[in-house]
């Protein structure tokens, strides 16, 4: 199988989603059929497994497939139920950019932040902790304000604008919205201790420590997203358990 096209205007997950959409429309995969496993699709089209997950989320949003955790991805329609859904930046790609950009924003803020601004970050952290307890994703709203306020502490309007744009995409992209919904369903919320570590690094006016704390925090966000979009983990565990049972049955017959 030839690798997917990699035009600058086409993201890899979009190219894979378009390919799978055509295969579904042509009847290669019919309603009720299970798509090849994630690892098979990744090998077949020479893409990463996160790229496969992004493509599956795009098809899920458009009503073409249904994800059954522990079983796989099944075709439910040959035509999209939602027309004109924009296949925008995905959550994995976005979070990777946040690690790079917000890491540098934290480093720059460490050299410029005031005591009053540190106090405001502390206030936002307390609000975030209370919002987490209230549920319904309220903590994420405060999380946005925390990160955007921190970006303003850089005294660099371009850096602040970049961070605000990333958050705008996160909250508008159908891809991001669906992926973060999956993460929220798994119980993932803004982690207070990780944000506190960022504040303490800023308080020490240590750019290296601030960059590290921010990157570690967003690296864990990426880990949560990967975990919450895992489709095959239970399926693989069941397969191993079934193989183990079969081996024991053979042993009993000997």
C-alpha positions in Angstrom: 0.0 0.0 0.0 1.3 3.4 -1.0 1.9 6.0 1.9 -0.8 8.7 2.1 -0.2 11.9 0.3 1.5 14.6 2.5 0.5 17.9 0.9 1.1 20.8 3.3 -2.6 21.7 3.0 -3.7 18.2 4.0 -3.0 16.8 7.4 -2.2 13.1 7.6 -5.3 12.2 9.6 -7.4 14.0 7.0 -5.9 12.1 4.1 -6.5 8.8 6.0 -10.1 9.8 6.9 -10.8 10.7 3.2 -9.4 7.3 2.1 -11.5 5.4 4.6 -14.6 7.5 3.6 -14.1 6.5 0.0 -13.7 2.8 0.9 -16.9 2.9 3.0 -18.8 4.7 0.3 -17.7 2.2 -2.3 -18.9 -0.7 -0.2 -15.4 -2.0 0.6 -16.5 -1.7 4.2 -20.3 -2.0 4.7 -22.5 -1.1 7.6 -21.8 -3.7 10.3 -18.3 -4.4 9.2 -15.4 -3.9 11.6 -12.6 -1.7 10.3 -9.0 -3.2 10.4 -7.4 -2.8 13.8 -5.6 0.4 14.6 -2.1 -1.2 14.3 -3.1 -2.7 11.0 -4.3 0.6 9.6 -1.1 2.3 10.9 1.1 -0.2 9.1 -1.0 -0.3 5.9 -0.9 3.5 5.4 2.5 4.2 7.0 1.1 6.5 9.7 1.3 6.6 13.5 -1.4 5.1 15.7 -2.4 8.6 17.0 -3.0 9.6 13.3 -5.3 6.6 12.9 -7.2 7.7 16.1 -7.6 11.2 14.7 -9.0 9.8 11.5 -11.4 7.5 13.4 -12.6 10.5 15.4 -13.3 12.4 12.2 -15.4 9.5 10.8 -17.2 9.2 14.1 -18.1 12.9 14.1 -19.5 12.5 10.6 -21.6 9.5 11.6 -19.8 6.9 9.5 -18.4 4.7 12.2 -19.1 3.8 15.8 -16.3 3.1 18.3 -17.0 0.2 20.6 -14.3 0.1 23.3 -12.8 -3.3 23.6 -14.2 -4.4 20.3 -13.2 -2.0 17.6 -14.5 0.5 15.1 -17.6 -0.5 13.1 -19.2 1.1 10.1 -22.7 2.3 10.8 -23.4 4.3 7.6 -22.1 4.7 4.0 -23.0 8.4 3.9 -22.2 11.1 6.4 -25.0 12.0 8.8 -23.4 15.4 9.3 -22.6 17.3 6.1 -19.9 19.9 6.0 -18.1 19.0 9.2 -14.7 20.7 9.0 -11.8 18.3 9.6 -9.8 20.8 11.6 -6.6 20.5 13.7 -6.7 17.4 15.9 -6.1 17.3 19.6 -2.8 15.5 19.5 -1.3 17.9 17.0 -2.7 20.9 19.0 -1.3 19.6 22.3 2.1 19.0 20.7 2.1 22.6 19.6 1.1 23.7 23.1 4.0 21.9 24.7 6.4 23.8 22.5 4.8 27.2 22.6 3.4 27.3 26.1 6.7 25.9 27.4 8.5 28.9 26.0 5.8 31.3 27.3 6.3 29.9 30.8 10.1 30.5 30.5 9.6 34.1 29.3 6.9 34.7 32.0 9.4 33.6 34.7 11.6 36.5 33.8 8.8 39.1 33.8 6.1 38.1 36.2 5.1 40.3 39.2 4.0 39.4 42.7 0.5 40.6 41.9 0.4 38.3 38.8 1.5 35.4 40.9 -1.3 36.1 43.4 -3.8 36.1 40.5 -2.5 32.7 39.3 -2.9 31.4 42.8 -6.5 32.7 42.9 -7.2 31.0 39.5 -5.7 27.8 40.8 -8.0 27.8 43.8 -11.0 28.6 41.5 -9.9 25.7 39.3 -9.8 23.3 42.2 -13.3 24.3 43.3 -14.5 24.1 39.7 -13.2 20.5 39.3 -15.4 19.5 42.3 -18.5 21.0 40.6 -18.0 18.8 37.5 -19.5 19.4 34.0 -16.1 20.5 32.7 -16.1 23.7 34.7 -12.4 23.2 35.6 -11.5 23.4 32.0 -12.9 26.8 31.6 -10.7 28.1 34.5 -7.8 26.1 33.0 -8.1 28.3 29.9 -8.1 31.5 31.9 -5.0 30.3 33.8 -3.0 29.5 30.7 -4.0 32.7 28.9 -3.3 34.9 31.9 0.1 33.3 32.2 0.8 34.0 28.6 0.0 37.7 29.3 2.8 37.7 31.9 5.4 37.3 29.1 5.0 40.9 28.2 5.0 39.7 24.6 1.8 40.3 22.7 2.8 37.9 19.9 3.3 35.0 22.4 0.1 35.9 24.1 -1.8 35.9 20.8 -0.3 32.5 19.9 -1.4 30.9 23.1 -4.9 32.4 22.8 -5.2 31.1 19.3 -4.3 27.6 20.4 -7.1 27.7 23.0 -9.5 29.1 20.5 -8.8 26.1 18.2 -9.1 23.7 21.1 -12.6 25.0 21.9 -13.8 25.3 18.3 -12.4 22.3 16.4 -14.9 19.4 16.2 -11.9 17.1 16.3 -10.5 18.6 19.5 -14.0 18.9 21.1 -14.7 15.2 20.6 -11.3 14.1 21.8 -11.4 16.2 24.9 -15.0 14.9 25.6 -13.5 11.4 25.5 -10.9 12.4 28.0 -13.4 14.1 30.3 -15.6 10.9 30.2 -12.6 9.0 31.5 -12.5 11.4 34.4 -9.5 13.5 33.4 -9.6 17.0 34.8 -7.0 19.8 35.1 -4.5 18.5 37.6 -4.0 21.0 40.4 -0.6 19.8 41.5 0.8 20.2 38.0 -0.4 23.8 37.8 0.9 24.5 41.3 4.4 23.3 40.1 4.2 25.8 37.3 3.4 28.6 39.8 6.2 27.6 42.1 8.7 27.6 39.2 7.5 31.1 38.2 7.8 32.3 41.8 11.4 31.3 41.8 11.9 33.3 38.6 13.6 30.3 37.0 12.9 30.1 33.3 14.3 26.6 32.9 12.2 25.2 35.8 9.1 27.0 34.4 9.6 25.6 30.9 10.1 22.1 32.4 7.0 22.3 34.6 4.8 23.5 31.7 6.1 20.9 29.3 5.6 18.1 31.9 2.1 19.3 32.6 1.1 19.3 28.9 3.0 16.1 28.2 0.6 14.5 30.7 -2.4 16.0 29.0 -1.2 14.3 25.8 -0.9 11.0 27.7 -4.4 11.4 29.0 -5.7 12.0 25.4 -3.9 8.9 24.1 -5.3 6.8 27.0 -8.8 8.0 26.5 -8.8 7.2 22.8 -7.4 3.7 23.2 -9.7 1.3 21.4 -8.0 -2.0 21.4 -6.5 -2.3 24.9 -9.4 -4.4 26.3 -9.7 -6.3 23.1 -6.0 -7.3 23.2 -6.3 -8.3 26.9 -9.3 -10.5 26.1 -7.5 -12.1 23.2 -4.6 -12.9 25.5 -6.9 -14.3 28.2 -8.7 -16.5 25.6 -5.4 -17.8 24.3 -4.3 -18.6 27.9 -7.6 -20.4 28.5 -7.1 -22.5 25.4 -3.6 -23.4 26.5 -4.9 -24.6 29.8 -7.5 -26.7 28.1 -4.9 -28.4 26.0 -2.8 -29.0 29.1 -5.8 -30.6 30.9 -6.2 -33.1 28.0 -2.6 -34.2 28.0 
